[in-house]
Amino acid sequence: MSKNKEAPERRRKRLKQEELNKNPAGNINDAFNKNEAGNLPGLAGSLGWKGLGVLIAVIIIGFIIPSLFF
């Protein structure tokens, strides 16, 4: 299928994937800005599995460290 006849949904997905590949660090900022609107699946989807793993690790560490001191 040529790019001219590409479905709008597929085109959006392709462009989003190209942008994520060009700038993976900017993806975290976009994800947190989407989260302000209350879109949790959007946050998880835009962070990817690595970013989501880091976020979960930070949350877990954030609960463990204060419990050791208090």
N, CA, C and O atoms as a Tripos MOL2 file, in Angstrom:
@<TRIPOS>MOLECULE
protein
  280   279    70     0     0
PROTEIN
NO_CHARGES

@<TRIPOS>ATOM
      1 N           0.8500   -1.1690    0.0000 N.3       1 MET1
      2 CA          0.0000    0.0000    0.0000 C.3       1 MET1
      3 C           0.8960    1.2320    0.0000 C.2       1 MET1
      4 O           1.8070    1.3300    0.8210 O.2       1 MET1
      5 N           0.6540    2.1610   -0.8980 N.am      2 SER2
      6 CA          1.4780    3.3620   -0.9560 C.3       2 SER2
      7 C           1.1180    4.3080    0.1850 C.2       2 SER2
      8 O           0.0640    4.1750    0.8070 O.2       2 SER2
      9 N           1.9960    5.2530    0.4490 N.am      3 LYS3
     10 CA          1.7590    6.1920    1.5530 C.3       3 LYS3
     11 C           0.5590    7.0880    1.2700 C.2       3 LYS3
     12 O          -0.1010    7.5490    2.2010 O.2       3 LYS3
     13 N           0.2700    7.3410   -0.0040 N.am      4 ASN4
     14 CA         -0.8690    8.1850   -0.3470 C.3       4 ASN4
     15 C          -2.1890    7.4940   -0.0280 C.2       4 ASN4
     16 O          -3.1660    8.1560    0.3220 O.2       4 ASN4
     17 N          -2.2250    6.1760   -0.1450 N.am      5 LYS5
     18 CA         -3.4490    5.4320    0.1040 C.3       5 LYS5
     19 C          -3.4810    4.8130    1.4960 C.2       5 LYS5
     20 O          -4.3410    3.9850    1.8000 O.2       5 LYS5
     21 N          -2.5420    5.2190    2.3290 N.am      6 GLU6
     22 CA         -2.4540    4.6740    3.6880 C.3       6 GLU6
     23 C          -3.6230    5.1880    4.5320 C.2       6 GLU6
     24 O          -3.9940    6.3600    4.4540 O.2       6 GLU6
     25 N          -4.1890    4.3030    5.3290 N.am      7 ALA7
     26 CA         -5.3000    4.6830    6.1970 C.3       7 ALA7
     27 C          -4.8150    5.6870    7.2420 C.2       7 ALA7
     28 O          -3.6730    5.5990    7.6940 O.2       7 ALA7
     29 N          -5.6680    6.6430    7.6350 N.am      8 PRO8
     30 CA         -5.2370    7.6610    8.6080 C.3       8 PRO8
     31 C          -4.7490    7.0690    9.9310 C.2       8 PRO8
     32 O          -3.7850    7.5650   10.5140 O.2       8 PRO8
     33 N          -5.4060    6.0190   10.4020 N.am      9 GLU9
     34 CA         -4.9980    5.4100   11.6650 C.3       9 GLU9
     35 C          -3.6070    4.7950   11.5540 C.2       9 GLU9
     36 O          -2.7800    4.9530   12.4520 O.2       9 GLU9
     37 N          -3.3520    4.1000   10.4570 N.am     10 ARG10
     38 CA         -2.0290    3.4960   10.2590 C.3      10 ARG10
     39 C          -0.9590    4.5650   10.1090 C.2      10 ARG10
     40 O           0.1670    4.4060   10.5790 O.2      10 ARG10
     41 N          -1.3320    5.6680    9.4390 N.am     11 ARG11
     42 CA         -0.3750    6.7520    9.2460 C.3      11 ARG11
     43 C          -0.0090    7.3730   10.5910 C.2      11 ARG11
     44 O           1.1650    7.6420   10.8470 O.2      11 ARG11
     45 N          -1.0040    7.6060   11.4560 N.am     12 ARG12
     46 CA         -0.7310    8.1590   12.7930 C.3      12 ARG12
     47 C           0.1890    7.2420   13.5740 C.2      12 ARG12
     48 O           1.1350    7.7050   14.2110 O.2      12 ARG12
     49 N          -0.0830    5.9340   13.5310 N.am     13 LYS13
     50 CA          0.7670    4.9820   14.2600 C.3      13 LYS13
     51 C           2.1850    4.9800   13.7170 C.2      13 LYS13
     52 O           3.1500    4.9330   14.4800 O.2      13 LYS13
     53 N           2.3100    5.0330   12.3850 N.am     14 ARG14
     54 CA          3.6410    5.0200   11.7700 C.3      14 ARG14
     55 C           4.4130    6.2780   12.1490 C.2      14 ARG14
     56 O           5.5880    6.2030   12.5100 O.2      14 ARG14
     57 N           3.7550    7.4380   12.0680 N.am     15 LEU15
     58 CA          4.4260    8.6920   12.4200 C.3      15 LEU15
     59 C           4.8140    8.7300   13.8950 C.2      15 LEU15
     60 O           5.8930    9.2100   14.2420 O.2      15 LEU15
     61 N           3.9440    8.2270   14.7590 N.am     16 LYS16
     62 CA          4.2530    8.1870   16.1900 C.3      16 LYS16
     63 C           5.4580    7.2860   16.4470 C.2      16 LYS16
     64 O           6.3330    7.6320   17.2400 O.2      16 LYS16
     65 N           5.5070    6.1380   15.7850 N.am     17 GLN17
     66 CA          6.6270    5.2190   15.9700 C.3      17 GLN17
     67 C           7.9300    5.8350   15.4680 C.2      17 GLN17
     68 O           8.9740    5.6770   16.1000 O.2      17 GLN17
     69 N           7.8740    6.5320   14.3400 N.am     18 GLU18
     70 CA          9.0750    7.1950   13.8210 C.3      18 GLU18
     71 C           9.5660    8.2640   14.7970 C.2      18 GLU18
     72 O          10.7680    8.3970   15.0250 O.2      18 GLU18
     73 N           8.6360    9.0210   15.3680 N.am     19 GLU19
     74 CA          9.0300   10.0550   16.3160 C.3      19 GLU19
     75 C           9.6330    9.4470   17.5760 C.2      19 GLU19
     76 O          10.6060    9.9790   18.1110 O.2      19 GLU19
     77 N           9.0710    8.3400   18.0570 N.am     20 LEU20
     78 CA          9.6030    7.6870   19.2510 C.3      20 LEU20
     79 C          11.0100    7.1650   18.9960 C.2      20 LEU20
     80 O          11.8590    7.2130   19.8870 O.2      20 LEU20
     81 N          11.2650    6.6690   17.7950 N.am     21 ASN21
     82 CA         12.5910    6.1610   17.4740 C.3      21 ASN21
     83 C          13.6100    7.2820   17.3710 C.2      21 ASN21
     84 O          14.7850    7.0750   17.6730 O.2      21 ASN21
     85 N          13.1820    8.4680   16.9490 N.am     22 LYS22
     86 CA         14.0920    9.6010   16.8240 C.3      22 LYS22
     87 C          14.4280   10.2180   18.1780 C.2      22 LYS22
     88 O          15.5590   10.6590   18.3860 O.2      22 LYS22
     89 N          13.4660   10.2570   19.1080 N.am     23 ASN23
     90 CA         13.6550   10.9600   20.3710 C.3      23 ASN23
     91 C          13.0600   10.1570   21.5300 C.2      23 ASN23
     92 O          11.9830   10.5020   22.0170 O.2      23 ASN23
     93 N          13.7350    9.0950   21.9810 N.am     24 PRO24
     94 CA         13.1610    8.2840   23.0520 C.3      24 PRO24
     95 C          13.0970    8.9980   24.4000 C.2      24 PRO24
     96 O          12.2050    8.6950   25.1930 O.2      24 PRO24
     97 N          13.9940    9.9240   24.6910 N.am     25 ALA25
     98 CA         13.9800   10.6070   25.9810 C.3      25 ALA25
     99 C          12.8290   11.5970   26.0880 C.2      25 ALA25
    100 O          12.2970   11.8020   27.1790 O.2      25 ALA25
    101 N          12.4340   12.2110   24.9850 N.am     26 GLY26
    102 CA         11.3170   13.1400   24.9980 C.3      26 GLY26
    103 C           9.9930   12.4410   25.2130 C.2      26 GLY26
    104 O           8.9830   13.0730   25.5210 O.2      26 GLY26
    105 N          10.0070   11.1450   25.0490 N.am     27 ASN27
    106 CA          8.8010   10.3480   25.2190 C.3      27 ASN27
    107 C           8.3060   10.3830   26.6600 C.2      27 ASN27
    108 O           7.0960   10.3590   26.8900 O.2      27 ASN27
    109 N           9.2000   10.4380   27.6240 N.am     28 ILE28
    110 CA          8.8050   10.4430   29.0330 C.3      28 ILE28
    111 C           8.0290   11.7200   29.3520 C.2      28 ILE28
    112 O           7.0080   11.6770   30.0390 O.2      28 ILE28
    113 N           8.5180   12.8570   28.8500 N.am     29 ASN29
    114 CA          7.8200   14.1170   29.0780 C.3      29 ASN29
    115 C           6.4220   14.0700   28.4730 C.2      29 ASN29
    116 O           5.4650   14.5160   29.1070 O.2      29 ASN29
    117 N           6.2870   13.5450   27.2720 N.am     30 ASP30
    118 CA          4.9780   13.4280   26.6330 C.3      30 ASP30
    119 C           4.0630   12.5280   27.4520 C.2      30 ASP30
    120 O           2.8730   12.8080   27.5960 O.2      30 ASP30
    121 N           4.6140   11.4630   27.9800 N.am     31 ALA31
    122 CA          3.8040   10.5180   28.7480 C.3      31 ALA31
    123 C           3.2680   11.1660   30.0180 C.2      31 ALA31
    124 O           2.1020   10.9770   30.3630 O.2      31 ALA31
    125 N           4.1000   11.9220   30.7130 N.am     32 PHE32
    126 CA          3.6340   12.5620   31.9350 C.3      32 PHE32
    127 C           2.6380   13.6830   31.6410 C.2      32 PHE32
    128 O           1.7270   13.9230   32.4330 O.2      32 PHE32
    129 N           2.8040   14.3680   30.5120 N.am     33 ASN33
    130 CA          1.8360   15.3930   30.1410 C.3      33 ASN33
    131 C           0.4900   14.7660   29.7960 C.2      33 ASN33
    132 O          -0.5530   15.3460   30.0990 O.2      33 ASN33
    133 N           0.4950   13.6050   29.1760 N.am     34 LYS34
    134 CA         -0.7550   12.9010   28.8880 C.3      34 LYS34
    135 C          -1.4130   12.4450   30.1850 C.2      34 LYS34
    136 O          -2.6390   12.4080   30.2860 O.2      34 LYS34
    137 N          -0.6010   12.1020   31.1680 N.am     35 ASN35
    138 CA         -1.1300   11.6300   32.4370 C.3      35 ASN35
    139 C          -1.8890   12.7340   33.1670 C.2      35 ASN35
    140 O          -2.8020   12.4360   33.9360 O.2      35 ASN35
    141 N          -1.5400   13.9880   32.9490 N.am     36 GLU36
    142 CA         -2.2540   15.0850   33.5900 C.3      36 GLU36
    143 C          -3.7150   15.1090   33.1750 C.2      36 GLU36
    144 O          -4.5670   15.6040   33.9130 O.2      36 GLU36
    145 N          -4.0070   14.5750   31.9960 N.am     37 ALA37
    146 CA         -5.3900   14.5230   31.5240 C.3      37 ALA37
    147 C          -6.1030   13.2900   32.0670 C.2      37 ALA37
    148 O          -7.2920   13.1080   31.8060 O.2      37 ALA37
    149 N          -5.4060   12.4420   32.8130 N.am     38 GLY38
    150 CA         -6.0280   11.2730   33.4280 C.3      38 GLY38
    151 C          -6.0540   10.0530   32.5400 C.2      38 GLY38
    152 O          -6.9530    9.2220   32.6640 O.2      38 GLY38
    153 N          -5.0980    9.9250   31.6530 N.am     39 ASN39
    154 CA         -5.0780    8.8090   30.7280 C.3      39 ASN39
    155 C          -3.9630    7.8360   31.1190 C.2      39 ASN39
    156 O          -2.8670    7.8950   30.5620 O.2      39 ASN39
    157 N          -4.2330    6.9510   32.0650 N.am     40 LEU40
    158 CA         -3.2260    6.0070   32.5470 C.3      40 LEU40
    159 C          -2.7790    5.0170   31.4650 C.2      40 LEU40
    160 O          -1.5790    4.7670   31.3560 O.2      40 LEU40
    161 N          -3.6720    4.4490   30.6700 N.am     41 PRO41
    162 CA         -3.1990    3.5740   29.5960 C.3      41 PRO41
    163 C          -2.3130    4.3090   28.5950 C.2      41 PRO41
    164 O          -1.3950    3.7200   28.0240 O.2      41 PRO41
    165 N          -2.5880    5.5870   28.3850 N.am     42 GLY42
    166 CA         -1.7330    6.3820   27.5050 C.3      42 GLY42
    167 C          -0.3390    6.5360   28.0770 C.2      42 GLY42
    168 O           0.6510    6.4970   27.3460 O.2      42 GLY42
    169 N          -0.2660    6.7130   29.4000 N.am     43 LEU43
    170 CA          1.0320    6.8230   30.0630 C.3      43 LEU43
    171 C           1.8240    5.5330   29.9030 C.2      43 LEU43
    172 O           2.9960    5.5630   29.5270 O.2      43 LEU43
    173 N           1.1980    4.4150   30.1830 N.am     44 ALA44
    174 CA          1.8750    3.1270   30.0980 C.3      44 ALA44
    175 C           2.2560    2.8090   28.6610 C.2      44 ALA44
    176 O           3.3420    2.2870   28.4070 O.2      44 ALA44
    177 N           1.3900    3.1120   27.7370 N.am     45 GLY45
    178 CA          1.6680    2.8040   26.3350 C.3      45 GLY45
    179 C           2.7700    3.6550   25.7480 C.2      45 GLY45
    180 O           3.5710    3.1620   24.9540 O.2      45 GLY45
    181 N           2.8300    4.9230   26.1200 N.am     46 SER46
    182 CA          3.8350    5.7920   25.5430 C.3      46 SER46
    183 C           5.1990    5.6360   26.2090 C.2      46 SER46
    184 O           6.2220    5.9320   25.5910 O.2      46 SER46
    185 N           5.2280    5.1780   27.4510 N.am     47 LEU47
    186 CA          6.5210    4.9540   28.0990 C.3      47 LEU47
    187 C           7.2100    3.7120   27.5580 C.2      47 LEU47
    188 O           8.4390    3.6640   27.5070 O.2      47 LEU47
    189 N           6.4570    2.7250   27.1620 N.am     48 GLY48
    190 CA          7.0510    1.4690   26.7240 C.3      48 GLY48
    191 C           7.3970    0.6100   27.9220 C.2      48 GLY48
    192 O           7.2090    1.0230   29.0660 O.2      48 GLY48
    193 N           7.8980   -0.5760   27.6630 N.am     49 TRP49
    194 CA          8.1250   -1.5120   28.7590 C.3      49 TRP49
    195 C           9.3070   -1.1100   29.6250 C.2      49 TRP49
    196 O           9.3060   -1.3750   30.8270 O.2      49 TRP49
    197 N          10.3210   -0.4720   29.0350 N.am     50 LYS50
    198 CA         11.4820   -0.0490   29.8290 C.3      50 LYS50
    199 C          11.1130    1.1160   30.7420 C.2      50 LYS50
    200 O          11.4170    1.1020   31.9350 O.2      50 LYS50
    201 N          10.4680    2.1030   30.1840 N.am     51 GLY51
    202 CA         10.0740    3.2600   30.9740 C.3      51 GLY51
    203 C           9.0950    2.8980   32.0740 C.2      51 GLY51
    204 O           9.1770    3.4180   33.1860 O.2      51 GLY51
    205 N           8.1730    2.0070   31.7590 N.am     52 LEU52
    206 CA          7.2030    1.5680   32.7650 C.3      52 LEU52
    207 C           7.9040    0.7940   33.8770 C.2      52 LEU52
    208 O           7.5370    0.9200   35.0450 O.2      52 LEU52
    209 N           8.9090   -0.0060   33.5240 N.am     53 GLY53
    210 CA          9.6850   -0.7260   34.5330 C.3      53 GLY53
    211 C          10.4310    0.2210   35.4570 C.2      53 GLY53
    212 O          10.4800    0.0070   36.6680 O.2      53 GLY53
    213 N          11.0120    1.2700   34.8830 N.am     54 VAL54
    214 CA         11.7190    2.2660   35.6920 C.3      54 VAL54
    215 C          10.7370    2.9940   36.6090 C.2      54 VAL54
    216 O          11.0370    3.2340   37.7780 O.2      54 VAL54
    217 N           9.5700    3.3430   36.0820 N.am     55 LEU55
    218 CA          8.5640    4.0200   36.8940 C.3      55 LEU55
    219 C           8.1080    3.1480   38.0610 C.2      55 LEU55
    220 O           7.9730    3.6380   39.1820 O.2      55 LEU55
    221 N           7.8740    1.8770   37.8110 N.am     56 ILE56
    222 CA          7.4690    0.9500   38.8760 C.3      56 ILE56
    223 C           8.5830    0.8040   39.9120 C.2      56 ILE56
    224 O           8.3200    0.7840   41.1140 O.2      56 ILE56
    225 N           9.8400    0.7020   39.4380 N.am     57 ALA57
    226 CA         10.9640    0.5780   40.3650 C.3      57 ALA57
    227 C          11.0880    1.8100   41.2540 C.2      57 ALA57
    228 O          11.3550    1.6820   42.4490 O.2      57 ALA57
    229 N          10.9000    2.9920   40.6920 N.am     58 VAL58
    230 CA         10.9850    4.2280   41.4780 C.3      58 VAL58
    231 C           9.8700    4.2740   42.5250 C.2      58 VAL58
    232 O          10.0960    4.6860   43.6620 O.2      58 VAL58
    233 N           8.6860    3.8550   42.1380 N.am     59 ILE59
    234 CA          7.5680    3.8390   43.0960 C.3      59 ILE59
    235 C           7.8460    2.8650   44.2360 C.2      59 ILE59
    236 O           7.6100    3.1890   45.4000 O.2      59 ILE59
    237 N           8.3410    1.6810   43.9100 N.am     60 ILE60
    238 CA          8.6380    0.6770   44.9410 C.3      60 ILE60
    239 C           9.7360    1.1800   45.8720 C.2      60 ILE60
    240 O           9.6160    1.0710   47.0920 O.2      60 ILE60
    241 N          10.7990    1.7280   45.3030 N.am     61 ILE61
    242 CA         11.8890    2.2640   46.1210 C.3      61 ILE61
    243 C          11.3870    3.4230   46.9790 C.2      61 ILE61
    244 O          11.8140    3.5890   48.1220 O.2      61 ILE61
    245 N          10.4790    4.2220   46.4200 N.am     62 GLY62
    246 CA          9.9020    5.3390   47.1730 C.3      62 GLY62
    247 C           9.1070    4.8880   48.3780 C.2      62 GLY62
    248 O           8.9840    5.6430   49.3430 O.2      62 GLY62
    249 N           8.5660    3.6860   48.3580 N.am     63 PHE63
    250 CA          7.8500    3.1580   49.5190 C.3      63 PHE63
    251 C           8.7800    2.4370   50.4950 C.2      63 PHE63
    252 O           8.5550    2.4790   51.7050 O.2      63 PHE63
    253 N           9.8030    1.7890   49.9930 N.am     64 ILE64
    254 CA         10.7090    0.9980   50.8430 C.3      64 ILE64
    255 C          11.6230    1.8990   51.6820 C.2      64 ILE64
    256 O          11.7660    1.6720   52.8830 O.2      64 ILE64
    257 N          12.2290    2.8930   51.0850 N.am     65 ILE65
    258 CA         13.1900    3.7430   51.7920 C.3      65 ILE65
    259 C          12.5500    4.4620   52.9830 C.2      65 ILE65
    260 O          13.1290    4.4240   54.0690 O.2      65 ILE65
    261 N          11.4070    5.1050   52.8460 N.am     66 PRO66
    262 CA         10.8130    5.7510   54.0390 C.3      66 PRO66
    263 C          10.3980    4.7450   55.1130 C.2      66 PRO66
    264 O          10.4480    5.0590   56.3020 O.2      66 PRO66
    265 N           9.9920    3.5420   54.7070 N.am     67 SER67
    266 CA          9.5900    2.5520   55.7150 C.3      67 SER67
    267 C          10.7920    2.0630   56.5370 C.2      67 SER67
    268 O          10.6180    1.6280   57.6750 O.2      67 SER67
    269 N          11.9970    2.1290   55.9790 N.am     68 LEU68
    270 CA         13.1910    1.7230   56.7200 C.3      68 LEU68
    271 C          13.5820    2.7670   57.7600 C.2      68 LEU68
    272 O          14.1330    2.4170   58.8030 O.2      68 LEU68
    273 N          13.3110    4.0190   57.5000 N.am     69 PHE69
    274 CA         13.7280    5.0920   58.3950 C.3      69 PHE69
    275 C          12.6550    5.5060   59.3860 C.2      69 PHE69
    276 O          12.9670    6.1270   60.4030 O.2      69 PHE69
    277 N          11.4050    5.1800   59.1170 N.am     70 PHE70
    278 CA         10.3310    5.6500   60.0060 C.3      70 PHE70
    279 C           9.5970    4.5190   60.6000 C.2      70 PHE70
    280 O           8.6620    4.7260   61.3730 O.2      70 PHE70
@<TRIPOS>BOND
     1     1     2 1
     2     2     3 1
     3     3     4 2
     4     3     5 am
     5     5     6 1
     6     6     7 1
     7     7     8 2
     8     7     9 am
     9     9    10 1
    10    10    11 1
    11    11    12 2
    12    11    13 am
    13    13    14 1
    14    14    15 1
    15    15    16 2
    16    15    17 am
    17    17    18 1
    18    18    19 1
    19    19    20 2
    20    19    21 am
    21    21    22 1
    22    22    23 1
    23    23    24 2
    24    23    25 am
    25    25    26 1
    26    26    27 1
    27    27    28 2
    28    27    29 am
    29    29    30 1
    30    30    31 1
    31    31    32 2
    32    31    33 am
    33    33    34 1
    34    34    35 1
    35    35    36 2
    36    35    37 am
    37    37    38 1
    38    38    39 1
    39    39    40 2
    40    39    41 am
    41    41    42 1
    42    42    43 1
    43    43    44 2
    44    43    45 am
    45    45    46 1
    46    46    47 1
    47    47    48 2
    48    47    49 am
    49    49    50 1
    50    50    51 1
    51    51    52 2
    52    51    53 am
    53    53    54 1
    54    54    55 1
    55    55    56 2
    56    55    57 am
    57    57    58 1
    58    58    59 1
    59    59    60 2
    60    59    61 am
    61    61    62 1
    62    62    63 1
    63    63    64 2
    64    63    65 am
    65    65    66 1
    66    66    67 1
    67    67    68 2
    68    67    69 am
    69    69    70 1
    70    70    71 1
    71    71    72 2
    72    71    73 am
    73    73    74 1
    74    74    75 1
    75    75    76 2
    76    75    77 am
    77    77    78 1
    78    78    79 1
    79    79    80 2
    80    79    81 am
    81    81    82 1
    82    82    83 1
    83    83    84 2
    84    83    85 am
    85    85    86 1
    86    86    87 1
    87    87    88 2
    88    87    89 am
    89    89    90 1
    90    90    91 1
    91    91    92 2
    92    91    93 am
    93    93    94 1
    94    94    95 1
    95    95    96 2
    96    95    97 am
    97    97    98 1
    98    98    99 1
    99    99   100 2
   100    99   101 am
   101   101   102 1
   102   102   103 1
   103   103   104 2
   104   103   105 am
   105   105   106 1
   106   106   107 1
   107   107   108 2
   108   107   109 am
   109   109   110 1
   110   110   111 1
   111   111   112 2
   112   111   113 am
   113   113   114 1
   114   114   115 1
   115   115   116 2
   116   115   117 am
   117   117   118 1
   118   118   119 1
   119   119   120 2
   120   119   121 am
   121   121   122 1
   122   122   123 1
   123   123   124 2
   124   123   125 am
   125   125   126 1
   126   126   127 1
   127   127   128 2
   128   127   129 am
   129   129   130 1
   130   130   131 1
   131   131   132 2
   132   131   133 am
   133   133   134 1
   134   134   135 1
   135   135   136 2
   136   135   137 am
   137   137   138 1
   138   138   139 1
   139   139   140 2
   140   139   141 am
   141   141   142 1
   142   142   143 1
   143   143   144 2
   144   143   145 am
   145   145   146 1
   146   146   147 1
   147   147   148 2
   148   147   149 am
   149   149   150 1
   150   150   151 1
   151   151   152 2
   152   151   153 am
   153   153   154 1
   154   154   155 1
   155   155   156 2
   156   155   157 am
   157   157   158 1
   158   158   159 1
   159   159   160 2
   160   159   161 am
   161   161   162 1
   162   162   163 1
   163   163   164 2
   164   163   165 am
   165   165   166 1
   166   166   167 1
   167   167   168 2
   168   167   169 am
   169   169   170 1
   170   170   171 1
   171   171   172 2
   172   171   173 am
   173   173   174 1
   174   174   175 1
   175   175   176 2
   176   175   177 am
   177   177   178 1
   178   178   179 1
   179   179   180 2
   180   179   181 am
   181   181   182 1
   182   182   183 1
   183   183   184 2
   184   183   185 am
   185   185   186 1
   186   186   187 1
   187   187   188 2
   188   187   189 am
   189   189   190 1
   190   190   191 1
   191   191   192 2
   192   191   193 am
   193   193   194 1
   194   194   195 1
   195   195   196 2
   196   195   197 am
   197   197   198 1
   198   198   199 1
   199   199   200 2
   200   199   201 am
   201   201   202 1
   202   202   203 1
   203   203   204 2
   204   203   205 am
   205   205   206 1
   206   206   207 1
   207   207   208 2
   208   207   209 am
   209   209   210 1
   210   210   211 1
   211   211   212 2
   212   211   213 am
   213   213   214 1
   214   214   215 1
   215   215   216 2
   216   215   217 am
   217   217   218 1
   218   218   219 1
   219   219   220 2
   220   219   221 am
   221   221   222 1
   222   222   223 1
   223   223   224 2
   224   223   225 am
   225   225   226 1
   226   226   227 1
   227   227   228 2
   228   227   229 am
   229   229   230 1
   230   230   231 1
   231   231   232 2
   232   231   233 am
   233   233   234 1
   234   234   235 1
   235   235   236 2
   236   235   237 am
   237   237   238 1
   238   238   239 1
   239   239   240 2
   240   239   241 am
   241   241   242 1
   242   242   243 1
   243   243   244 2
   244   243   245 am
   245   245   246 1
   246   246   247 1
   247   247   248 2
   248   247   249 am
   249   249   250 1
   250   250   251 1
   251   251   252 2
   252   251   253 am
   253   253   254 1
   254   254   255 1
   255   255   256 2
   256   255   257 am
   257   257   258 1
   258   258   259 1
   259   259   260 2
   260   259   261 am
   261   261   262 1
   262   262   263 1
   263   263   264 2
   264   263   265 am
   265   265   266 1
   266   266   267 1
   267   267   268 2
   268   267   269 am
   269   269   270 1
   270   270   271 1
   271   271   272 2
   272   271   273 am
   273   273   274 1
   274   274   275 1
   275   275   276 2
   276   275   277 am
   277   277   278 1
   278   278   279 1
   279   279   280 2
@<TRIPOS>SUBSTRUCTURE
     1 MET1         2 RESIDUE 1 A MET
     2 SER2         6 RESIDUE 1 A SER
     3 LYS3        10 RESIDUE 1 A LYS
     4 ASN4        14 RESIDUE 1 A ASN
     5 LYS5        18 RESIDUE 1 A LYS
     6 GLU6        22 RESIDUE 1 A GLU
     7 ALA7        26 RESIDUE 1 A ALA
     8 PRO8        30 RESIDUE 1 A PRO
     9 GLU9        34 RESIDUE 1 A GLU
    10 ARG10       38 RESIDUE 1 A ARG
    11 ARG11       42 RESIDUE 1 A ARG
    12 ARG12       46 RESIDUE 1 A ARG
    13 LYS13       50 RESIDUE 1 A LYS
    14 ARG14       54 RESIDUE 1 A ARG
    15 LEU15       58 RESIDUE 1 A LEU
    16 LYS16       62 RESIDUE 1 A LYS
    17 GLN17       66 RESIDUE 1 A GLN
    18 GLU18       70 RESIDUE 1 A GLU
    19 GLU19       74 RESIDUE 1 A GLU
    20 LEU20       78 RESIDUE 1 A LEU
    21 ASN21       82 RESIDUE 1 A ASN
    22 LYS22       86 RESIDUE 1 A LYS
    23 ASN23       90 RESIDUE 1 A ASN
    24 PRO24       94 RESIDUE 1 A PRO
    25 ALA25       98 RESIDUE 1 A ALA
    26 GLY26      102 RESIDUE 1 A GLY
    27 ASN27      106 RESIDUE 1 A ASN
    28 ILE28      110 RESIDUE 1 A ILE
    29 ASN29      114 RESIDUE 1 A ASN
    30 ASP30      118 RESIDUE 1 A ASP
    31 ALA31      122 RESIDUE 1 A ALA
    32 PHE32      126 RESIDUE 1 A PHE
    33 ASN33      130 RESIDUE 1 A ASN
    34 LYS34      134 RESIDUE 1 A LYS
    35 ASN35      138 RESIDUE 1 A ASN
    36 GLU36      142 RESIDUE 1 A GLU
    37 ALA37      146 RESIDUE 1 A ALA
    38 GLY38      150 RESIDUE 1 A GLY
    39 ASN39      154 RESIDUE 1 A ASN
    40 LEU40      158 RESIDUE 1 A LEU
    41 PRO41      162 RESIDUE 1 A PRO
    42 GLY42      166 RESIDUE 1 A GLY
    43 LEU43      170 RESIDUE 1 A LEU
    44 ALA44      174 RESIDUE 1 A ALA
    45 GLY45      178 RESIDUE 1 A GLY
    46 SER46      182 RESIDUE 1 A SER
    47 LEU47      186 RESIDUE 1 A LEU
    48 GLY48      190 RESIDUE 1 A GLY
    49 TRP49      194 RESIDUE 1 A TRP
    50 LYS50      198 RESIDUE 1 A LYS
    51 GLY51      202 RESIDUE 1 A GLY
    52 LEU52      206 RESIDUE 1 A LEU
    53 GLY53      210 RESIDUE 1 A GLY
    54 VAL54      214 RESIDUE 1 A VAL
    55 LEU55      218 RESIDUE 1 A LEU
    56 ILE56      222 RESIDUE 1 A ILE
    57 ALA57      226 RESIDUE 1 A ALA
    58 VAL58      230 RESIDUE 1 A VAL
    59 ILE59      234 RESIDUE 1 A ILE
    60 ILE60      238 RESIDUE 1 A ILE
    61 ILE61      242 RESIDUE 1 A ILE
    62 GLY62      246 RESIDUE 1 A GLY
    63 PHE63      250 RESIDUE 1 A PHE
    64 ILE64      254 RESIDUE 1 A ILE
    65 ILE65      258 RESIDUE 1 A ILE
    66 PRO66      262 RESIDUE 1 A PRO
    67 SER67      266 RESIDUE 1 A SER
    68 LEU68      270 RESIDUE 1 A LEU
    69 PHE69      274 RESIDUE 1 A PHE
    70 PHE70      278 RESIDUE 1 A PHE
